[in-house]
Amino acid sequence: MSVPINFVREIVEEDLKTAKFSGRVHTRFPPEPNGYLHIGHAKSICLNYGIARDYQGKFNLRFDDTNPSKEEQEYVDSIIEDVRWLGADWQERLFYASDYFAPMYEYAEQLIKKGKAYVCDLTSEQIRQYRGTLTQPGKESPYRSRSLEENLDLFRRMRVGEFPDGSKVLRAKIDMNHPNLNMRDPVLYRILRATHHRTGDKWCIYPMYDWAHGIEDSLEGITHSICTLEFENHRPLYDWFLQELGVYHPRQIEFARLNLSHTVLSKRKLLELVNGRYVDGWDDPRMPTLSGLRRRGYTASAIRGFCETIGVAKFNSIIDLVVLENSLREELNKTAPRAMAVLKPLKILITNYPENQIEELDAVNNPEDASAGTRKVPFSRMLYIEQDDFREHPPAKFFRLAPGQEVRLRYAYFITCREVIKNEKGDIVEVRCTYDPATRGGDAPDRRKVKGTIHWVSAAHAINAPVRLYDNLFNIRNPDDVAEGVDYKVNLNPQSREVIEKACLEPGLKTAAPGSRFQFERLGYFFADPKDSLPGKPVFNRTVTLRDTWAKIERAEKK
C-alpha cells in the first residue's frame, strides 16, 4: 500500500498487527457546528478519512452539537458540503452528539450512583477560583460531600428544568490535587435554556465536550480518536470517563494542528471578521475557510495534496502560505487552459497595419498538454497591452515596450514603439508602433532576437469583465503574535482585495462557465466566480499568482 507514513499511521499499523481492536479501523471527523470549516479542518479530514480508506476501515462524520447557543443549521449544511467536496465519504454514517443525549444522561446518573459525580452550586467564576493553578492545588467544593441520593435528586430536577440557568452544574468527583487541571472535578453538565437546532426545547441541560466526546466515540465503535494537540492534556479525562463507565474504550491520538501564515484559523476570530464585516461572509475568497478557498478557485485535489505535503507531526509550527499556493499552481499549470487578459489597458495603434484587416491567430491552449490544442484569437490594428509593459523612460534591463524598442506580441508579431501620445495632463493615452509582417507567429525569419514578450488583446474584440485580485488577509506572518491587549485585527491588510471593474479579456472568455479556471498569461490563475458570474457575464477571481515561469516557457517553445 503506497501511502505516506506518519506516527499516527504507525500506531494504527501496530494496533492492526496486535489485533488491538480485532483488526478494525474506524475513524471519525467530529466538527462543532458553530462556524464554517477552514483549511486546518481539511488536514484533520484528510488524515481521518485517509486512514479509514487506506486500511479498509470506516469513517464517520459526526457533529458535536452540544452547545445550542452557538450552533446553527447553516453551519451543519456548510460542513456537510465541505466534507463531501473534499472527497471524504462517510457513506450512511452521519451522526450527531444529540443522537446520544439520552444515553449520555443515563451514564451521568451511573457516575452519580458510583459516587463519582456530584451536583455543585458554585458559580463558574468560583469553580475557576477553586480549581487552583499549575503550581497550587485546587480546593474542594463545599457541595462535594452531598449524598448519592441528594445528587441524584438534584440532577433529575436539573433535567426537568426546576433550576435557573447557571445555578447548578454536574461535576465529576476525581481529584482536586491532580497535577492535570482537567482532572480537578471537571463539569459534565450545565443548565442552558437554548433551543437546539435538532432537539428543540426537549433538553435544558447540555453535556460538556469532554464528557460527550468519549461517549460518542465509544457508542460508535471508533478505534482511533484522532484529535489535535490541545486535547493531549484532556486524554487522561477521556480515559477516566470510559474506564469508570466500563464501556468500550477507543484510543485517543493527538497530532499538531495546522497553522497557516498570514491568516487566522480560530473560529472565534473568523466569526469576528464575518460579523464585523471585515470580509464579505464566510465564503469571502480571502478567508481560509474551505468555502472561501473553493470560491477563490482552489480545487479539492490541491488541498488534499497540500495536506499530504505538510504531513502529520507532533509539534505545532506555522506552514507558509506559499506551500498551499504551490500545491495549486502545480495542478493548474497542467490543467488550466490559457487565455489573454489585460487588467490595466494601454492603447496600442499599429500604424502600418491595414485599417480594416482582422487576423485569426493560433494560440496554444496549454503548453503542458498537447491534447488541449489551440484556439483562434483576433488580431487588429488597435490593441490593448498592460500599462506596466510600457515605459517612456525605461530603467536598465527593461525588455518590454519602450521608445525605439522592439518586443514580441505573444502568438502575433514583433512591434517597435515609434511615438507616444499624451493628453493635456501629460498622461500617456496611446502608443503608436509599427509591426514587422514577416514575424507572424512570433518569430523573425532572419532569426533576430527580442528579449521581451508581452500579451495583448484586440481592442475591437475585447470583452469587459470585473476581475478581483486578492492578497494575504493579514500583513504579518503570524497575526496571532501580538502584544497583550493589542487587537489582532490591526494587522489586517487593507490591500487584500483590488477590484478592476472593466478588465479587457480575449473574446472567448465571454462564455466562460461559472466555476471554470484559466491561466491569464503572465498574470496568474483565475476562476469564474460561481456565485457572481452570469451567462455571458463572467466575474473572475484571481486564485493565485504565477511563479516566474514565463522565461522558461519561452525557452521551451524555442527548442
N, C-alpha and C positions, 0 to 999 in steps of 0.2 A: 504494500500500500504506500503510494507516494504522497505523503502529507508532511507538512513542516512539523518537526518535533519540538516540543517545548516542555517545561516542567509539569504542566497540567496533563498533557498527553502521556508523559512518562508515568504519572500517578495512575491514570486510567489504565494504561497497559499493564502495570504491575498488579492492579486490582483484578484485571481480567485473568492474568496468569494464576493468581491465588484464589480465583473464584470468590472474591470477597462478596460480590452481590449476585452470586450464582451465574456469573458470566454475562450479566446485564449491564447496559449503559443507558442511562436515562437522564437527560439534562433538561433545563428549562430557562426561559428568559422571563424574569418577573418584574416588569416595569410598574411604577406607580402612575396612575392616570391623572397626574397633576401638571402636565405640560407636554410639549412635543418632544419626540426623541431627537438626540443630537449625535454627532459623529462619535462621541465616546460610547454611546449605546451600541453603535454599529460594531465596535470592537467586541463587546460582550455577546451580541447576537451571533456574529461570525464564529466566535470561539465556542459557544454553547451548541449552536446548530451544527457547526463543522465537526465537532467531536461525535455528536449523535449520528450524523450521516456517515462519517468515516469508519465508525465502529459498529455499524448496523444496529444502532440503538434507536431510541425515541427522543423526541423533543417536544416540550410543552411551551405554549405561550400562556402566561398566567398574569393576570392583573392583580397587584397588591392594593386593592381598593379598600383600605381600612381607615381612610381619613376623608369622609364625605365633604368636609368643609372646603377642601381644595381640589376636589375631583369633579370632572365633567365628562359627559358622553362625547363631546367634541374631541377630547384627548384620547379617549378609548378608540374612536374611529380613526383618528390620525395614526395612532400607534399600530393598529392592525394594518393599515395601508402601507406604512413604512416597513414593517417587518416582512410583509408579503413582497413589497418592491425589492427589498434587499435579497430575496431569494430563499428565505427560511420557510420551511414547510412544517407546520405543526399538525397537519392532517386534521383529525377531528378533535384534537386535544387543546381546545381553547377553554381556559378556566379562569375563575375569579376567586380572590380570597373570600369574597362574600358568599361563595358557594359553601364555605366551611364555617360560617358564623355559628351555626348550631353545635357542631362537634367541638369547636373551639371553646364555646361556653361550657359544655359538659366536661371538657378536660380541665377547665379552670376550677369547676366545682370539685373535680377529683383531687386537684392540688390542695384545695382548702381542706378537704376531708383527711388528707395525709398530714395536715399541719404544715404545709409548705407554702401557703399563701394566706394573706390577711387583708382585710379592708382597712384603709388608712384615711384619716380625716385631715392630715396635713395639707396645706396648700402647696401648689407647685413650687413656690419660692422656698417654703420651709423644707420641702423634700430636697431641694438643691443644697440648702444650708446643712441639713443633717447628713448629706452624702459624704462630706469631708473632701479631702483633696488627695493628690497623688502622694503627698508626704504625711498627711494626717488621716487617721482612721475616721470612719463615719460614726454617727450617733444613732442609736436605735429609736424608732418612732415610739411615742407613748402608747400607740394603739397596736403595737406588735404583739402584745400579750393577750389579745382578745381570744376568747374561746372559739373552738371549731364551730360550735352551734351559732354563736353570735356572728362570726364571719360569714357563715353560710346564709344566715337570715339577711344580713345586710347586703350581701352580694345579690341575692334574689330580689331584694327590694330595689337595688340599683337597676336591675334588669327591667323591672316593670315601671320605672320612671318615678319612683317615690321621692328622689332627692334631686336638688338642683344641679345644674352643670358645674363641674369643678369642685363640688363639695366632698366627694369621696373618690378614691381610686382603689383598685385591687393591686396589691404588690406581692411579688414572690418573697418568701422568707428564706434568705440564703445566708449572707454573712456581711455585716456592716464593717468588718475589719479586713475584708478581702482586698488584696493588692490591686485587683482589677475593679475599677469603679463600676463597671457594668454589672458586677455581681453583688453590689450593695443594694439588695432588695429593690430590684427594678420594678417599674409599673407595668402591669399586664393589661389592665382595662381602665378607661376613663369614661366619665359620663359626658356625652356630647349629643345634644339635640340638634341634629342636622339631617336634612333629607338626603338619603343615599340615592345615587343615580340608578341603582338596580333594586334595592330592597325598600326604597321609600322611607316610611317612618316606622318600620317594623322594629328597629332597634334604636335604643337611646344610649347604649354603651357600645364602645368600639374597642377592638383589641389593638395593642401597640404592635409595631412592626416586628420587634424581636420575638414576641410571643407567637404572632401569626405565622411568621416565615417558616420556622422549623416544622410546625404542624402541617402547613401546606405541602412542604417537601415530603413529609412522611406519608401523608394521605395519598399523594400522587405516585409514590414509589420512586421518587428521584434517587439516583445513585450518587451523583456528584453535584453538589450545590455550589456552583462556581460564582464567586462574587468578588468585588473589588477590595483593595487593601484596608479601607476604612472599617471593614467588618471583621478584620482579624481579631481585634480585641473583644468582639461580640461572640466569637466562636465558642468560648467556654460556656456562655449563657445558652447558646444554641444547643450545645451538647447536654447541659444540665437539664433543660426543659424536657428533652426527649428521653433522657435516662430516667428522670423522675416519673414520667408518664408511662414508661415501659413500652414504648411503641417502636415501630420500625425506625431505624436511625441512618439517614444518609450521611455522606462525608462532605463537609464544607471545605472548600479550597479557595484561597484568596490570590488575586493577581493584581498587578499595577493597573490603575485606571489610565485612560488616555487623557493627556493634557496637550492641547494644541496651541501653538504660538499665535499671538495676535488676535486672540478671541477669548471668550469665557465659556465654560461648559457647566456652570452652575445653573440649574433650572430656575432657581430663585432670581438670579441675575438676568437670565434670559427673559423671564417674565417681567422684570422691571423694565427692560429695554422695550418690550412689546407694549406694556401698559403706559409707559412714559412717552410712547411714540417716537423713540429714537430710531426705530426701524418700522417698516410697514407690515407688521404682523410676523407670525411665526415662520411664514414661508418667504420672508424677505430674502433675496439671493445673497445678502451679506451675512445672514445668520448661519451658525454652524449646525442648525437643525437639518435632519435628513430631508424634510420638505423644502427647506431653503436651498440646500445643495442640489436637490433634484430640479428645482425651478431655475437654478443658475445654469444647469446643463450637465451636472455630474451624472455619471452612469453608475448603476449598482455594481457592475463588474469592476469599475475603477476603485470604488470604495472597498469592495472585498479584497482587491489586490493590494490596496494600501494597508488594510488590516493584516494581511499576510506578511507584508514587507516589514512592518514595525515589530511584529512578533509579540510574544507574551513574556513579561518579565515579573520579577518580584519587587522591583524598586520603582518608585514614581520618578518620572522625568518628563520634560517637555519636548514634544516632537515638533520640528519646524514645519510650518505650513507648506513649504516648498516640497516636502516629501509627498503630501497629499496631491499637490498640483502636478508633480511629475508622474504620479500614477495615472492621472487622467490624460496628460499630454501623450504619454506612451501609447495609450489606447487610441485617442482621437487622431494622432498622427497617421495611424494605419487605416482608420475607418472614415474619417470626416472628409466629405468632398470639398474641394477648394472653390473659392469664389473671390471676386474682386470687389472691394468696397472702399470708398473714400469718406472718411469721417469728417474731416475739416477741409473742404474743397478749395482748390485754387484753379482758376480757369486757364486752360492752355489752348492757344489758337495756332494750328499748324498752317502757316501762311501759304506754303507751296502744295498743300493737299487740295485736290479738286473739291469745289464747294459742295456739290450735291452727291458726292460719292460716299457710299457706305460699304464697308467690307465686313464679311463674317470670318473672323479669325478662329483658329483652333486653339483651345485652351485645355490643358491637362486637368482632369478631374481629381486625380490623386496620384502623385508620383510614386507613392509607396504601394500602389495597387494598379497594375497594368490593366486588369479586367475592368476597372472603373471607366476606362475610355476617355473620350474628350467631349467638349461641348463647344458651341459656337458663341462667340462674344462679338457684338457690333463695334466697329471702329469708324470714326468720322473725323471731320476737320476740327471740331471743338471737343475737348476732353476736360476731365477734372483729374487733378492729382492732389496728393496731400500737401497742405501748406508747408509742412516740415521737410518736404522733399525738394524745396527750392530755397536758395539763399542768394540774395542780390550781392552780398559781400561775404562769400563763404569763408569759413575758417580753414586752417590747414587740414588736409586729408578729408575734405568734404567731397565725396564722389557722386553725389546726386546732382540735380539740375542747378546750374548757375550760369550767369552770362558767359557766352562763348564755350560752354562746357557741354559735352555730348554724353547722353545716357541712353540706356536701353529701356524701352517700354515693354513690359512683360508680354510675351507672345506676339509683339507687334513690330515696331521699327526702332531704329536709332533716331533720336531727335537732338537738335542743338538749339540752345537758347540764343535768340538774336535781339530781343527787345523786351523791356519791362514797361508796362503801362500802369500808371498810378492815378488815383483820384485827386481831388483838390486838397485832401488832407494829407496826401503823401503816402497813402496806403496802396500796396500793390493789389491791383484788381485783375490783372491779366498778364500772362507771359506769352510772348509770341516766339514761335520756334519754326524751324524747318526740319523736314524729315528726309531720310535717305531711302527712296523706294526700293533700293537693292537689298535692304536689310530686313525685308518682310520675314516674320517668324522669329526675329531677334538675333540674327547672325549676319555678319558682313561677308560678302564674297572675297574681299581682299584680306580677310582674317584679322582685321584691325580689332583691337580690344577696347572695351569700355569697362570701367570699374564699378559703375553703378547701374542697378536695375530697379525700376520703380513700377508700382502698379497704377492703374488708371481706370476710369470708366468713361464711356462716351456720353457727353452732356445731353445729347438729344434722346438718348435711350435710357438714361439712368432713372431709377425709381427712388423716391424718398421714403425713408422709414426711420422711426425712432431707434436709437441704439443706446444702450446703457452700459457704461464702463464701471467696473467695480474694483475696489482696492480693499486692503485689510480694514476690518471693522475698527481695530484699535491701532494706535500709533506705536505702541511698545510691545516687545516680545511677550512679556508676561503681565497682562493687565491686572492680575490679582496681586501683584507685588507692589503694593502702595503702602505708604506710611499709615500708621494708626490714625483714624479719623479722616483720612482722605478718601473721597468718593472715587471708586474705580472708573466712573464714567467721565472723569476729567481727561482721560486718555483716549476717548472716542475720536476717531479720525474724521474730521469734517469733510475731507475729500474722498470718503469711502464710496461715493457714487457720483458719477457725472452723466448727465443725460444729454445726448445730442438728438435734437428733435427731428432734424432732416439730414441724415446721412445720405450719401449718394451711392447706390448699390447697382451692380450689374442687373439687367432686367430679369434674368432667370430667377432671381431671388423673390420676385413678387409672388410666386406660387409656393414659396417655402411653407411646408406644413407645420402647424404648431408642434413643437417637440422635436423638430429636426435640427441637426447640428452641422456646422460648416467651419472650415478654416477660412477666415478672411485673410488673404495672403498678406504677410508681413504685419498683421495686426493682432492675430490671436484666434482662439476658437470661440465661436458664437452659437447661441442657442435661441431658436424661435420660441419666445415665451408662450407656454401653453395656456396661460391664464389671460394674457392681454392681446395675443395675436388673433386676428380675424381673417377670414378668407380674402386673399388679395391684399391684406394689410398686416404684414408681419411686424412684430416688435422683437428686437434682438437684444439678448443679454450676453455680454462678454463673459464666458465661463472662466477662461484662463488665458494669460498672455503666452506668446511664443517664446521659446528659448532662441538663442542666437543661431538659428539653423539656416538662415537664408543663403549665406555664402556657401554652406555645404551643399545645399540643393542645387545652386548654380553650378558648382564644380562637378557634381554628379551628372548634371544634364549635359555638360560639355564633353564628358568622357565618351 
